[in-house]
Structure formats: C-alpha cells, structure tokens
Amino acid sequence: MAPAEPGSRLETSFGFSANGARSLQNNFLLDGIDNNANLGDVLNGAAYVVQPSVDAIAEFKVQTNSYSAEFGRGNGAIMNAVIKSGTNKIHGNVFEFLRNEKFDATNAFDAFGRQPYKQNQFGFTLGGPIIKNRTFFFGDYEGLRIRQALPQLSFVPTQDEIGGNFSAILDTSTPVKALDVNGNPTEKDAQDCNGNNTYRGEIFDSRQAQNNYAGNPNGFCGMPIGTSGGVPTNIFPEGSIDPLAARLAALFPAPNAPKFGDNAFLSDPKRSETENKFDIRIDHTISGNDNFLPASVTALTAFFCPRLSTTCSMAAAFRMASAKILRAALPPARSTLFAIT
C-alpha cells in the first residue's frame, strides 16, 4: 500500500493505492454497505461518501488480497468499517481536540509572521439499552471548526502607475537592438516611428504601430505614448487614459509590504470549514439467528476557501453528503442487505 499518487484528486483526503491500483479502485464499506463515491467527490476530493466520527468506529479491516467472493467492485483494497452498537449498560464519552496558533512555535521560514489558526474538533457518543437483551441504541456527533489565515502576496500597480506614470520601468541607458524579418537581433539600434531610439521598458501606443517602416530591418515600428526631446517618458498624456479604465485602476489597493517590493501587497484572507456529522444506529435481536439493524449516517460540511489561494486544496463549496443505511442481518446462508442513499 502507498499514499495516493501525487497530483491525484484524492491526495488530500487520505486516499491510498493498493496493489498498484488507483485510489478510486478501492472499495469502501460501512457496516457492509457500499460507501463509495463512484467518480470521486470533486468538492472534497474523497473516494467515499461519508466518513463517520472516529469515536463511532467499533472496528475496521483493510484487505488487499485473497478476499472472498462477497467482495468485488475494484481491484484495490477493501476498507470495511463497523459502527459501534449499544449494550445493556449506558456508555459514552465526550471529547475535544484543540489547536491554536498561540500554542504553536514561531515558524522561522514564515515570511509573513505567525498566522491565525484555530481548530476545534469535538463531539460525543452515547449508547445503551432500549429493551434489555433485545434492542439497543447508539448515537454520536462530531463537529469540526477550522479558521485559518492564508496569507497571499501579490503585486499591484503603484500610485504613479495608476495615474499613468510608468517611468520607473523605463531604462534609457542603452538602446535595444532591432530584429530582422526572422526575429533575430541585429547590430542596428531599433527605432520608433519618429526615428528615435527605443529602450527597454518603453510603452507604445499599439493603435499607431506600423509595419512598413524603412528604419527597422523587419519593417515594424511603434509610437511611444509620451516623449520629451526625442526620449520616451512612459507617461500617458493627460486625457489619454480611458475614463472607465481609470475608475477600475483606482480600485487597486495601495502596496503595503515594502520588504517584498515597491508594489507588493499582502492580503490575509481566512479559510473556514464547518462540519457536522452524526450517526444513529438501532440493533434489535429478533431471534438467535436474526438481527435487525437500521442506521443513519449523515455529514454536513460548509467550506470556504479564498479564490486566489494556492494552499487550499478545495474550491469554495457547500457539500452535503447523506447516507441512510438500512440493514437486515440474517443468517449467513440467507443474508440480505438493503441500502438507501
């Protein structure tokens, strides 16, 4: 067995490969009932429908070969989990798992400093008798709350650039060389349509470009957006900026992270995940050979991930997975399974 292949849709949801097969070729069973997401859930990246609370699992078995004919579907592994049942005595537990950035050491490699991270995983289980020696109940609940900062470094126009002044990116120290018709550099300095030298970072008005200019070997030339004494300035003349473009450019935030660059902008959106899942199971003994087991397993997840995040493995989505399982456990010779999903 090995973890899911790198880049796999199931890489972030405990996917694994058995016998060289893909993770989607594993067979997930819950109380013996099909628990497979046949195409792989594109929202949560999982090959299963419902993942019960850890404290609700009585036992699980992973079989990778030599399993009997009752199992099929895939050529990977068989993952079979069984939910706890009630007994003649009341039993249960309460749990809370906490993570908080205040308990974490400072990450020496985090250029943005310590980021907020809060995780609470909590729940309870409870089981007991309804009719002694015949009917039992078991239920559980698990909640998950994650609030995590995802710092994102981006680059925005400076205030000068928003106003149409791009002189900071212009290098007038050395003219650039012209290209021939095959795109190869020559020894001749490139000229603009006014016959002046062109430089690195120079901005041209594309609407006034020409393709029959004799001053350049390839015949192309551009018209600078602004000049002063034959030298380009990279400054848009007053009134030449489209009013709509000016209003849109004004929406850019001001740079706020100078140690990463003059136009660096650091944002700190929050990823949020809220999950609630619960199980309800009833066990009824009809006779020494017959048992009746109706159960319901439900998981509700609300997930938000900032759109531009590269560290968030799932897109913003709301997912509801509900599986209702009805099982009538009869003697092995005439076992019957019913599943409603």
C-alpha positions as CSV (number, residue, x, y, z in Angstrom):
1,M,0.0,0.0,0.0
2,A,1.1,3.5,-0.7
3,P,-0.4,7.1,-0.4
4,A,-2.4,8.4,-3.3
5,E,-0.3,9.3,-6.4
6,P,1.0,12.9,-6.4
7,G,-1.5,15.3,-8.0
8,S,-4.3,12.8,-7.6
9,R,-7.8,14.2,-6.8
10,L,-7.7,12.0,-3.6
11,E,-4.3,13.1,-2.5
12,T,-5.7,15.4,0.3
13,S,-8.4,13.0,1.6
14,F,-6.5,10.0,2.9
15,G,-6.5,8.3,-0.5
16,F,-4.2,5.3,-0.9
17,S,-3.1,2.9,-3.6
18,A,-3.2,-0.8,-3.1
19,N,-1.8,-3.5,-5.4
20,G,-0.8,-0.7,-7.8
21,A,-4.4,0.3,-8.4
22,R,-5.7,3.9,-8.3
23,S,-7.3,5.2,-5.1
24,L,-10.7,5.3,-6.8
25,Q,-10.5,1.5,-7.3
26,N,-10.6,0.8,-3.6
27,N,-13.9,-0.4,-2.1
28,F,-15.2,1.5,0.9
29,L,-17.9,-0.3,3.0
30,L,-19.7,0.9,6.1
31,D,-21.4,-1.8,8.1
32,G,-21.1,-3.9,4.9
33,I,-22.9,-1.3,2.8
34,D,-21.4,0.4,-0.3
35,N,-19.9,3.8,0.8
36,N,-18.2,4.7,-2.5
37,A,-18.3,8.0,-4.3
38,N,-18.1,6.4,-7.7
39,L,-16.5,9.3,-9.6
40,G,-14.5,10.8,-6.7
41,D,-16.1,13.8,-5.0
42,V,-14.9,16.9,-6.8
43,L,-15.7,19.1,-3.9
44,N,-14.0,17.4,-1.0
45,G,-11.6,15.1,-3.0
46,A,-12.7,11.9,-1.4
47,A,-13.5,8.4,-2.8
48,Y,-16.0,7.7,0.0
49,V,-19.5,9.3,0.7
50,V,-19.4,9.6,4.5
51,Q,-16.6,9.5,7.0
52,P,-18.0,8.6,10.4
53,S,-16.6,10.0,13.6
54,V,-13.5,8.2,14.8
55,D,-15.1,7.5,18.2
56,A,-18.1,5.9,16.5
57,I,-16.0,3.2,14.8
58,A,-16.0,-0.2,16.6
59,E,-13.6,-1.9,14.2
60,F,-12.2,-1.7,10.7
61,K,-10.5,-4.0,8.4
62,V,-8.3,-3.4,5.4
63,Q,-8.0,-6.3,3.0
64,T,-5.6,-6.1,0.0
65,N,-5.7,-9.6,-1.4
66,S,-7.3,-13.0,-1.2
67,Y,-10.7,-11.7,-0.1
68,S,-13.8,-13.8,-0.6
69,A,-16.3,-13.6,-3.5
70,E,-18.7,-11.4,-1.4
71,F,-16.4,-8.5,-2.1
72,G,-16.0,-7.1,-5.6
73,R,-16.2,-3.8,-7.4
74,G,-12.5,-2.9,-7.6
75,N,-9.0,-4.4,-7.9
76,G,-7.7,-2.3,-5.0
77,A,-8.2,-2.7,-1.3
78,I,-11.4,-3.4,0.7
79,M,-11.9,-0.9,3.6
80,N,-14.7,-2.2,5.8
81,A,-15.7,-0.2,8.9
82,V,-18.3,-1.1,11.5
83,I,-20.1,1.5,13.7
84,K,-20.4,0.8,17.4
85,S,-23.7,-0.6,18.9
86,G,-25.4,-0.2,22.2
87,T,-25.2,-2.7,25.1
88,N,-27.1,-3.5,28.2
89,K,-25.4,-0.6,30.0
90,I,-25.3,3.1,29.2
91,H,-21.9,4.0,27.9
92,G,-20.4,7.0,26.1
93,N,-17.8,9.7,26.0
94,V,-17.1,13.4,25.3
95,F,-14.1,14.7,23.5
96,E,-12.5,17.9,22.4
97,F,-9.4,18.4,20.2
98,L,-7.9,21.9,20.1
99,R,-5.3,23.6,18.0
100,N,-4.5,27.3,18.3
101,E,-1.7,29.4,16.9
102,K,-1.0,30.7,20.4
103,F,0.3,27.2,21.3
104,D,2.5,26.9,18.2
105,A,6.2,27.8,17.9
106,T,7.2,30.5,15.5
107,N,8.0,29.3,12.0
108,A,11.4,30.6,11.1
109,F,10.5,30.2,7.4
110,D,7.2,32.1,7.5
111,A,8.0,35.5,6.0
112,F,4.5,36.8,7.0
113,G,4.9,36.0,10.7
114,R,2.7,33.8,12.8
115,Q,-0.7,33.4,11.2
116,P,-4.0,32.8,12.9
117,Y,-5.1,29.1,13.0
118,K,-7.9,27.8,15.2
119,Q,-9.2,24.2,15.0
120,N,-11.8,22.7,17.3
121,Q,-12.8,19.1,16.8
122,F,-15.4,18.0,19.4
123,G,-18.2,15.6,19.9
124,F,-19.7,12.8,22.0
125,T,-21.0,9.2,21.8
126,L,-23.8,7.6,23.7
127,G,-25.2,4.0,23.6
128,G,-27.4,1.9,25.8
129,P,-30.4,-0.5,26.0
130,I,-34.0,0.2,24.9
131,I,-35.2,-3.3,25.7
132,K,-32.7,-5.3,27.8
133,N,-31.0,-8.1,25.8
134,R,-33.1,-7.3,22.7
135,T,-33.0,-3.7,21.5
136,F,-30.1,-1.3,21.7
137,F,-29.3,2.2,20.5
138,F,-26.1,4.1,19.7
139,G,-25.6,7.6,18.5
140,D,-22.7,10.0,18.1
141,Y,-22.0,13.6,17.0
142,E,-18.8,15.2,15.8
143,G,-18.2,18.8,14.9
144,L,-15.2,20.4,13.2
145,R,-14.4,24.1,13.1
146,I,-11.3,25.4,11.3
147,R,-10.4,29.1,10.8
148,Q,-7.1,29.5,9.1
149,A,-5.4,32.6,7.7
150,L,-3.9,32.1,4.2
151,P,-1.5,35.0,3.5
152,Q,-1.2,35.8,-0.2
153,L,1.5,38.0,-1.7
154,S,0.6,39.8,-4.9
155,F,1.8,42.7,-6.9
156,V,-0.4,45.8,-7.6
157,P,0.2,48.9,-9.6
158,T,1.9,51.8,-7.7
159,Q,0.1,55.1,-7.3
160,D,2.2,56.6,-10.1
161,E,1.3,53.7,-12.4
162,I,-2.4,54.1,-11.6
163,G,-2.0,57.8,-12.6
164,G,-0.4,56.8,-15.9
165,N,3.3,57.3,-15.0
166,F,5.3,54.2,-15.9
167,S,8.7,55.9,-16.0
168,A,10.0,53.7,-13.2
169,I,10.2,50.6,-15.5
170,L,11.9,52.5,-18.3
171,D,15.7,52.1,-18.8
172,T,17.1,54.7,-21.2
173,S,20.8,53.9,-20.6
174,T,21.2,51.6,-23.7
175,P,19.0,51.4,-26.8
176,V,17.7,48.0,-27.7
177,K,18.8,46.3,-31.0
178,A,16.5,45.9,-33.9
179,L,15.3,42.5,-35.1
180,D,15.4,41.2,-38.7
181,V,12.5,39.6,-40.5
182,N,13.2,36.2,-38.9
183,G,13.2,37.7,-35.4
184,N,17.0,37.6,-34.9
185,P,18.8,40.6,-33.3
186,T,21.0,42.8,-35.5
187,E,23.7,45.4,-34.7
188,K,21.4,48.2,-35.6
189,D,19.6,50.2,-32.9
190,A,15.8,49.8,-33.1
191,Q,13.9,53.0,-33.9
192,D,10.3,54.1,-33.1
193,C,8.1,55.6,-35.8
194,N,9.5,59.0,-35.1
195,G,13.1,57.8,-35.9
196,N,14.3,57.9,-32.3
197,N,16.0,55.0,-30.5
198,T,13.9,52.7,-28.4
199,Y,14.7,51.4,-24.9
200,R,13.9,48.6,-22.5
201,G,10.6,49.0,-20.7
202,E,9.3,51.5,-23.3
203,I,5.5,51.5,-23.8
204,F,4.0,52.1,-27.2
205,D,0.6,53.1,-28.5
206,S,-0.5,49.9,-30.3
207,R,-3.1,51.7,-32.3
208,Q,-0.4,53.7,-34.1
209,A,2.0,50.8,-34.9
210,Q,3.3,50.5,-38.4
211,N,4.5,47.5,-40.5
212,N,6.2,49.3,-43.4
213,Y,8.8,51.5,-41.6
214,A,12.1,51.6,-43.5
215,G,14.2,52.5,-40.5
216,N,13.9,48.9,-39.0
217,P,15.1,45.7,-40.8
218,N,11.8,44.0,-40.1
219,G,9.6,47.0,-41.1
220,F,7.8,47.3,-37.8
221,C,7.8,50.3,-35.5
222,G,5.9,51.7,-32.6
223,M,4.7,55.1,-31.4
224,P,5.8,56.0,-27.8
225,I,2.9,57.0,-25.5
226,G,5.0,60.1,-24.5
227,T,8.3,61.7,-25.3
228,S,10.5,64.6,-24.2
229,G,13.2,65.8,-26.5
230,G,13.0,62.6,-28.5
231,V,13.4,60.4,-25.4
232,P,10.5,58.3,-24.3
233,T,9.0,59.2,-20.9
234,N,6.5,56.3,-20.4
235,I,3.9,58.8,-19.1
236,F,0.5,58.8,-20.6
237,P,-0.5,62.3,-21.8
238,E,-3.3,64.0,-19.8
239,G,-6.7,63.0,-21.2
240,S,-5.4,59.9,-23.0
241,I,-6.5,57.4,-20.3
242,D,-9.9,55.9,-20.8
243,P,-12.3,57.1,-18.0
244,L,-13.6,53.6,-17.3
245,A,-10.0,52.2,-17.1
246,A,-9.1,55.0,-14.7
247,R,-12.1,54.1,-12.4
248,L,-11.1,50.4,-12.5
249,A,-7.5,51.2,-11.8
250,A,-8.5,53.2,-8.8
251,L,-9.9,50.1,-7.1
252,F,-6.4,48.6,-6.7
253,P,-5.3,48.7,-3.1
254,A,-2.1,50.5,-2.2
255,P,1.1,48.5,-1.7
256,N,1.6,47.5,1.9
257,A,4.6,45.1,2.0
258,P,7.7,47.2,1.0
259,K,10.1,44.5,2.1
260,F,8.9,42.3,-0.8
261,G,9.0,45.1,-3.4
262,D,7.7,48.6,-4.0
263,N,4.4,47.3,-5.4
264,A,3.9,44.3,-3.1
265,F,0.5,43.8,-1.5
266,L,0.0,41.3,1.3
267,S,-3.6,40.1,2.0
268,D,-4.7,37.7,4.7
269,P,-8.0,36.1,3.8
270,K,-9.4,33.4,6.1
271,R,-10.2,29.8,5.2
272,S,-13.2,28.5,7.1
273,E,-14.5,24.9,7.4
274,T,-17.6,23.9,9.4
275,E,-18.5,20.3,9.6
276,N,-21.2,18.4,11.5
277,K,-21.8,14.7,11.3
278,F,-23.8,12.3,13.3
279,D,-24.8,8.6,13.4
280,I,-27.8,6.9,14.8
281,R,-28.0,3.1,15.0
282,I,-30.6,0.7,16.4
283,D,-29.8,-3.0,16.9
284,H,-32.8,-5.4,17.5
285,T,-32.4,-9.1,18.1
286,I,-35.4,-10.9,16.6
287,S,-34.1,-14.4,17.4
288,G,-30.9,-16.2,18.0
289,N,-30.3,-16.2,14.2
290,D,-31.9,-13.0,13.1
291,N,-31.0,-9.4,13.8
292,F,-32.4,-6.1,12.5
293,L,-30.1,-3.1,12.2
294,P,-31.4,0.2,10.8
295,A,-28.8,3.0,10.9
296,S,-28.5,6.6,9.6
297,V,-25.1,8.3,8.9
298,T,-25.2,12.0,7.9
299,A,-22.4,14.6,7.3
300,L,-22.9,18.2,6.5
301,T,-20.0,20.4,5.5
302,A,-19.7,24.1,4.7
303,F,-16.4,25.1,3.3
304,F,-15.0,28.4,2.2
305,C,-11.6,28.9,0.6
306,P,-10.3,32.2,-0.7
307,R,-10.4,32.1,-4.5
308,L,-6.7,33.0,-5.1
309,S,-5.3,30.7,-2.5
310,T,-2.7,28.2,-3.7
311,T,-2.5,26.4,-0.3
312,C,-6.1,25.5,-0.2
313,S,-6.8,22.2,-1.8
314,M,-10.6,22.6,-2.3
315,A,-12.6,25.3,-4.1
316,A,-15.2,27.2,-2.2
317,A,-18.2,24.9,-2.0
318,F,-21.1,23.7,0.1
319,R,-21.3,20.0,0.3
320,M,-24.0,17.8,1.9
321,A,-23.4,14.1,1.9
322,S,-26.2,12.0,3.4
323,A,-26.3,8.2,3.5
324,K,-29.1,6.3,5.1
325,I,-28.3,2.7,5.6
326,L,-30.9,0.0,6.4
327,R,-29.5,-3.4,7.1
328,A,-31.3,-6.6,8.0
329,A,-28.7,-9.1,9.2
330,L,-29.9,-12.6,8.7
331,P,-28.1,-16.0,9.0
332,P,-25.1,-16.3,6.6
333,A,-27.0,-18.6,4.2
334,R,-29.7,-16.1,3.6
335,S,-28.1,-12.7,4.5
336,T,-29.9,-9.7,3.0
337,L,-28.6,-6.1,2.7
338,F,-30.7,-3.0,1.9
339,A,-29.1,0.4,1.2
340,I,-30.9,3.7,0.7
341,T,-28.7,6.7,-0.3
